[in-house]
Amino acid sequence: MFGLSPKLPVTDEDRLWVDEGFNRLEKLLGRRRMLEAKVILPTAEDFPDAYDASPAAAEKLLDRLCTYMKVDRHKLEFEIFPDEAEELRKNLSHWRGKSAGPAGVYCHGGSKVYNSEADEQPREDPVVAVLSTKLKDPLVLVATLAHELGHVILLGGGLMSPKASDHEPMTDLLTVYLGLGVFTANSAARFTQYQDERKQGWSMQRLGYLPEEVFGYALARFAVERGEEKSEWAKHLSTNVRAYYKRSRHWLARNPHPIMLARPIG
């Protein structure tokens, strides 16, 4: 019927969690950090360096992301692991990924990080590491690195406990808060085409901890909090996320409401 408010793509519980998440991040980092954040996009302006999927190119991406997210690169080690490095699951504090294994990892100083069987010495500096196969997709690589740098900010900075039930989803939300949400939202559900001698088709891999619907609402909340009447960056969102974002923007325009406490998501 005419005049009815558009339906949100998320549940009330998830909506309240996002709203409270913004409130929590504001208390931890300050509102100015969100208001002044530059929205980073998959453009030559934000990533001017040529990318050839090499370790050197990946490290340049990390350097640039550290600048965008205000992380001290000099106090951080960067590693690339082969996919078969199962020791990651046993020895690192935090990892992302489901059945396909971790896409990226972050560990505090003192945890063991393995480059090879001969390297089993604990590192003193915080370490961010990614699987070598993730270098093939720069969009996924940026999303993965942004998430792990979020761990550096929240966990490494002592702002949040790793024992918090929602510290992983909160780290995804932090990427939105700091302007990297286009990458993490677009990578939440990643479709890839495959082909071999016998068959071909498509596969889908979920990356991160928030679903596309929640990312869509979080990005809408981000835009509203910043007072953006029209967010040009939204055109860079994937089809699904952009649809969830638009529905959420319409709902927020008709339903202004104060932030309320919510239970952890997930």
Secondary structure, 3 states (H helix, E strand, C coil): CCCCCCCCCCCHHHHHHHHHHHHHHHHHHCHHHHHCCCCCCCCCCCCCCCCCCCHHHHHHHHHHHHHHHCCCHHHCEEEEECCCCCHHHHHCCEECCCCCCCCEEEECCCCECCCECCECCECCCCEEEEEHHHHHCHHHHHHHHHHHHHHHHHHHCCCCCCCCCCHHHHHHHHHHHCCCHHHHHHCCEEEEEEECCCCEEEEEEECCCCCHHHHHHHHHHHHHHCCCCCCHHHHHCCHHHHHHHHHHHHHHHHCCCCCCCCCCCC
